Amino acid sequence: MNKKLLILLFLFCANSLNAQRFEVPTPSNADKFTKNFITCLNNAPDRFLKLKGPLLAQNDSIHKKSKVFKVNNIIPGATAARLIEDSTYYLEYFFGEYTNLDEAIGAMNNLTSRLRSSLNGRAILIQNKEGWDKIIRENKLGYVFTNGFFHYNIAIQLTKITNSNNIRLVLQIFHGRPVFYNWITPNLPVGGFNFINAVKNTYTYFADASKNPCPNEIPPYTCKGKTKSSDTTFVTYYKKGFDGIQNAGTEYDVTFFNLQSGLGHEYVYWSLPCRIPAIKQYAFVKFDDVDKPKRKTILLTLYNNGLLSSTIDAKNDLLIELAFTY
């Protein structure tokens, strides 16, 4: 029985990954700028291995704890390019230096427009006009599908040059397969009004400094309390006592669709990688909070602890958790 469940779990994970595969098509009439830019994006999941040239420097003046490599893929208009290997891997293209901010902003907007055009307009943009460290401004792009978008892995930045009054325009493309966020269709029927009202009230609770470990009742879930892991706080609710995996799965789907319909189009959701004993896990977050480092998140997880046991006890092994993290 456990072996069959493990196989099903593996297939579920594989299907989830395939459904969110990060691959950007190259238009048939694409110019060299578009082709080379999209080549960068499609090499991101493999840490740009195919684009990696010889080592240029280690611990250079800007990236003091990083290895810097040549990039064998030049985007037209860039004056220089390099691959940075640090705690993360990213490509960095320089698009000139400017002596005043207005001129630099104009160049930044033009580059952003050209990148969006290369993605056939299928790009979502967020702008950060408040500087930090040496970054003056930043635009970030994420690739869009009909049903959602990939996390912003493209950054266009204006940066201060050390020991100079000039401003540099930089394009960065980050490695990895970005998280895929699903849009919530605005016309989904609203279900489970009392349930979703309790969820929203609990979500609002994050904003205050209350010490109450169980801010609200969320029937049919029972509050487990508040825990902390590293710098993240969890307020967790659970439900168990299911007759079997089908019963637990149905209850999970009901909660999932109630969250979808009740939270609405202000929110997006994504599937998280499977890790036993979790066999299904989704997260919801406000669209406006997607790129915030400290964001409030709702997690919905279905556990089968029987996968880690030699005995089967569905009423105790099968568990749904509804957690609020911040």
C-alpha positions as CSV (number, residue, x, y, z in Angstrom):
1,M,0.0,0.0,0.0
2,N,2.7,2.5,1.0
3,K,4.7,1.6,-2.2
4,K,1.7,2.5,-4.4
5,L,1.2,5.8,-2.6
6,L,4.9,6.6,-3.1
7,I,4.5,6.0,-6.8
8,L,1.4,8.2,-7.0
9,L,3.2,10.9,-5.1
10,F,6.2,10.8,-7.5
11,L,3.8,11.1,-10.5
12,F,2.0,14.0,-8.8
13,C,5.2,15.9,-8.3
14,A,6.4,15.2,-11.8
15,N,3.2,16.4,-13.3
16,S,3.3,19.6,-11.2
17,L,6.9,20.4,-12.3
18,N,6.1,19.8,-16.0
19,A,3.0,22.0,-15.7
20,Q,5.2,24.8,-14.6
21,R,8.2,24.3,-16.9
22,F,10.1,27.5,-17.5
23,E,10.7,27.8,-21.2
24,V,10.3,31.0,-23.3
25,P,9.6,30.5,-27.0
26,T,11.7,32.5,-29.5
27,P,9.6,34.3,-32.2
28,S,10.3,33.1,-35.7
29,N,11.1,36.7,-36.9
30,A,13.2,37.5,-33.8
31,D,16.2,39.9,-34.1
32,K,19.5,39.1,-32.5
33,F,18.7,41.1,-29.3
34,T,15.5,39.0,-28.8
35,K,17.2,35.7,-29.6
36,N,20.2,36.3,-27.3
37,F,18.0,37.6,-24.5
38,I,15.6,34.6,-24.6
39,T,18.7,32.3,-24.8
40,C,19.7,33.7,-21.4
41,L,16.3,33.0,-19.9
42,N,16.1,29.5,-21.2
43,N,19.5,28.7,-19.8
44,A,18.5,30.0,-16.3
45,P,17.3,26.6,-15.0
46,D,20.7,25.1,-15.7
47,R,22.7,27.9,-14.0
48,F,23.7,29.2,-17.4
49,L,26.1,26.3,-17.9
50,K,25.9,26.5,-21.7
51,L,26.7,30.2,-21.7
52,K,29.6,30.0,-19.2
53,G,33.0,31.1,-20.4
54,P,36.4,31.2,-18.8
55,L,37.0,32.6,-15.3
56,L,37.7,36.3,-15.4
57,A,38.2,37.1,-11.7
58,Q,37.7,35.8,-8.2
59,N,36.9,38.3,-5.5
60,D,36.9,41.3,-7.9
61,S,36.3,44.9,-6.7
62,I,32.5,44.8,-7.0
63,H,31.8,41.1,-6.2
64,K,34.2,40.6,-3.4
65,K,33.1,37.0,-2.5
66,S,32.2,35.8,-5.9
67,K,33.6,34.1,-9.0
68,V,33.2,36.1,-12.2
69,F,33.1,34.3,-15.6
70,K,32.9,35.5,-19.2
71,V,29.5,35.0,-20.9
72,N,29.5,33.4,-24.3
73,N,26.3,35.2,-25.3
74,I,26.4,38.9,-25.9
75,I,23.1,40.9,-26.0
76,P,23.4,43.6,-28.7
77,G,23.8,47.0,-27.0
78,A,25.6,45.7,-24.0
79,T,29.0,47.1,-23.4
80,A,30.1,44.1,-21.2
81,A,28.7,40.9,-19.8
82,R,29.6,38.4,-17.1
83,L,28.3,35.5,-15.1
84,I,28.4,35.9,-11.3
85,E,28.6,32.8,-9.1
86,D,27.8,33.6,-5.5
87,S,25.1,32.3,-3.2
88,T,23.0,32.6,-6.4
89,Y,24.0,32.6,-10.0
90,Y,23.1,35.4,-12.4
91,L,24.1,37.1,-15.6
92,E,25.0,40.7,-15.6
93,Y,25.0,42.9,-18.7
94,F,26.1,46.6,-18.7
95,F,24.2,49.0,-21.0
96,G,26.3,52.1,-20.6
97,E,27.0,54.9,-18.1
98,Y,25.1,58.2,-17.7
99,T,26.0,61.5,-16.2
100,N,22.5,62.6,-15.0
101,L,19.5,60.7,-13.6
102,D,17.0,61.8,-16.2
103,E,19.1,60.5,-19.0
104,A,19.7,57.3,-17.1
105,I,15.9,56.8,-16.4
106,G,15.2,57.4,-20.1
107,A,17.7,54.6,-21.1
108,M,16.3,52.4,-18.4
109,N,12.7,52.8,-19.7
110,N,13.8,52.1,-23.3
111,L,15.7,48.9,-22.2
112,T,12.7,47.8,-20.2
113,S,10.4,48.3,-23.2
114,R,12.7,46.5,-25.5
115,L,12.9,43.5,-23.1
116,R,9.1,43.4,-22.8
117,S,8.8,43.5,-26.6
118,S,11.2,40.6,-26.9
119,L,8.8,38.6,-24.7
120,N,6.0,39.5,-27.1
121,G,4.4,41.7,-24.5
122,R,4.0,38.8,-22.2
123,A,5.8,40.3,-19.2
124,I,4.6,41.7,-15.9
125,L,6.4,44.7,-14.5
126,I,7.0,46.0,-11.0
127,Q,9.0,49.2,-10.3
128,N,11.0,50.1,-7.3
129,K,11.8,53.8,-7.3
130,E,13.2,53.8,-3.7
131,G,16.9,53.2,-3.8
132,W,19.0,51.0,-1.4
133,D,22.7,50.5,-1.1
134,K,24.1,51.5,-4.5
135,I,20.9,50.8,-6.4
136,I,19.0,54.0,-7.4
137,R,16.0,52.4,-9.2
138,E,14.9,49.0,-10.3
139,N,12.4,47.5,-12.7
140,K,11.7,43.7,-12.5
141,L,10.1,41.5,-15.1
142,G,8.3,38.2,-14.9
143,Y,7.2,36.1,-17.9
144,V,3.4,35.7,-18.2
145,F,1.2,32.9,-19.3
146,T,-2.6,33.0,-19.7
147,N,-3.1,31.3,-16.3
148,G,-0.3,33.0,-14.3
149,F,3.2,34.3,-14.4
150,F,6.7,33.3,-13.3
151,H,8.4,35.1,-10.5
152,Y,10.4,38.2,-11.4
153,N,13.8,36.8,-12.5
154,I,14.8,39.8,-14.7
155,A,16.1,43.0,-13.1
156,I,16.9,46.3,-14.8
157,Q,18.8,48.5,-12.4
158,L,20.4,52.0,-12.2
159,T,23.4,51.8,-9.9
160,K,25.9,54.3,-8.5
161,I,29.4,53.7,-9.7
162,T,32.0,53.6,-6.9
163,N,34.3,56.7,-6.9
164,S,32.3,58.3,-9.7
165,N,29.3,60.5,-10.1
166,N,28.1,58.4,-13.1
167,I,25.2,56.1,-13.2
168,R,25.3,52.6,-14.7
169,L,22.4,50.8,-16.4
170,V,22.6,47.0,-15.6
171,L,20.5,44.0,-16.7
172,Q,20.5,41.0,-14.4
173,I,19.0,37.6,-15.1
174,F,18.8,35.1,-12.2
175,H,19.3,31.4,-12.4
176,G,16.7,28.7,-11.5
177,R,13.2,27.8,-12.5
178,P,11.2,30.6,-11.1
179,V,8.1,29.9,-9.0
180,F,4.9,30.0,-11.1
181,Y,2.1,31.9,-9.6
182,N,-1.5,31.1,-10.8
183,W,-4.0,33.9,-11.3
184,I,-7.3,33.4,-9.4
185,T,-10.2,33.8,-11.9
186,P,-12.3,36.8,-10.8
187,N,-15.6,35.1,-11.6
188,L,-15.1,32.0,-9.4
189,P,-18.3,31.4,-7.3
190,V,-17.9,32.4,-3.7
191,G,-18.1,29.4,-1.5
192,G,-17.7,28.7,2.2
193,F,-18.5,32.3,3.3
194,N,-18.1,31.7,7.0
195,F,-14.8,29.8,6.5
196,I,-13.3,32.4,4.2
197,N,-14.4,35.2,6.5
198,A,-12.6,33.6,9.4
199,V,-9.5,33.1,7.2
200,K,-9.4,36.8,6.2
201,N,-9.8,37.8,9.8
202,T,-6.9,35.6,10.8
203,Y,-4.8,37.0,7.9
204,T,-5.5,40.5,9.1
205,Y,-4.3,39.5,12.6
206,F,-0.8,39.3,11.3
207,A,-0.7,43.1,11.3
208,D,-0.9,43.5,15.1
209,A,1.5,42.4,17.8
210,S,-1.0,40.2,19.7
211,K,0.4,37.4,21.7
212,N,-2.7,35.3,21.2
213,P,-1.6,32.0,19.6
214,C,-5.1,31.3,18.2
215,P,-6.6,34.6,17.0
216,N,-9.7,33.1,15.4
217,E,-11.8,29.9,15.1
218,I,-11.8,28.6,11.6
219,P,-14.3,25.7,11.5
220,P,-13.9,22.8,10.7
221,Y,-10.3,23.3,11.6
222,T,-8.8,23.2,15.1
223,C,-6.1,25.7,16.1
224,K,-2.8,24.0,16.9
225,G,-1.2,27.3,18.0
226,K,1.8,29.4,17.2
227,T,5.3,28.2,16.4
228,K,8.5,29.8,15.1
229,S,11.1,28.5,12.7
230,S,14.2,30.6,12.0
231,D,12.7,34.1,11.3
232,T,9.2,32.8,10.3
233,T,6.2,32.6,12.6
234,F,3.4,30.0,11.9
235,V,-0.1,30.1,13.2
236,T,-1.4,26.6,12.4
237,Y,-4.9,25.0,12.2
238,Y,-5.5,21.3,11.4
239,K,-8.2,18.7,10.6
240,K,-7.9,14.9,10.9
241,G,-10.0,11.8,11.5
242,F,-10.5,10.9,7.8
243,D,-11.7,7.5,6.7
244,G,-9.1,7.2,3.9
245,I,-7.0,9.1,1.4
246,Q,-10.1,9.8,-0.9
247,N,-12.0,11.3,2.0
248,A,-9.0,13.5,3.0
249,G,-8.3,14.5,-0.6
250,T,-11.9,15.6,-1.1
251,E,-11.8,17.7,2.1
252,Y,-8.5,19.2,1.0
253,D,-10.0,20.2,-2.4
254,V,-13.0,21.8,-0.8
255,T,-10.8,23.9,1.4
256,F,-8.6,24.8,-1.6
257,F,-11.5,25.9,-3.8
258,N,-13.0,27.9,-0.9
259,L,-9.7,29.7,-0.6
260,Q,-9.6,30.4,-4.3
261,S,-13.1,31.7,-4.6
262,G,-13.0,33.6,-1.3
263,L,-9.6,35.3,-1.5
264,G,-10.3,36.4,-5.1
265,H,-8.1,38.0,-7.7
266,E,-6.1,40.1,-5.3
267,Y,-4.2,36.9,-4.5
268,V,-2.2,34.4,-6.4
269,Y,-1.3,30.8,-5.5
270,W,1.4,28.3,-6.4
271,S,2.2,24.6,-5.7
272,L,5.2,23.8,-3.5
273,P,7.6,20.9,-4.0
274,C,6.4,17.7,-2.5
275,R,8.3,16.5,0.6
276,I,7.2,13.4,2.4
277,P,4.9,13.1,4.4
278,A,3.3,16.1,2.6
279,I,1.6,14.9,-0.6
280,K,-0.1,18.2,-1.6
281,Q,0.8,21.7,-0.7
282,Y,-0.3,25.1,-2.1
283,A,0.5,28.6,-0.9
284,F,-1.6,31.8,-1.3
285,V,-0.2,35.3,-1.1
286,K,-1.4,38.8,-2.1
287,F,-0.3,39.7,-5.6
288,D,1.2,43.0,-4.4
289,D,3.3,41.1,-1.9
290,V,4.8,38.6,-4.3
291,D,8.3,40.2,-4.4
292,K,8.5,41.2,-0.8
293,P,11.1,39.3,1.3
294,K,8.8,39.2,4.4
295,R,5.4,38.4,3.0
296,K,2.3,37.0,4.7
297,T,1.5,33.6,3.2
298,I,-1.3,31.0,3.6
299,L,-0.2,27.4,3.4
300,L,-2.6,24.5,2.8
301,T,-1.0,21.1,3.1
302,L,-2.2,17.5,3.0
303,Y,0.0,15.1,5.0
304,N,0.0,11.3,5.0
305,N,2.2,10.3,7.9
306,G,1.5,6.6,7.1
307,L,4.2,6.9,4.4
308,L,6.7,7.0,7.2
309,S,5.2,4.2,9.1
310,S,4.9,0.4,8.7
311,T,1.3,0.5,10.0
312,I,-1.8,2.2,8.6
313,D,-4.1,4.3,10.7
314,A,-5.9,6.7,8.4
315,K,-7.7,8.6,11.1
316,N,-4.4,9.7,12.7
317,D,-2.1,9.5,9.7
318,L,-4.0,11.7,7.3
319,L,-3.9,15.4,8.3
320,I,-4.8,18.7,6.6
321,E,-3.0,21.8,7.9
322,L,-4.0,25.4,7.2
323,A,-1.1,27.6,8.3
324,F,-0.6,31.4,8.3
325,T,3.1,32.4,8.0
326,Y,4.7,35.8,8.4
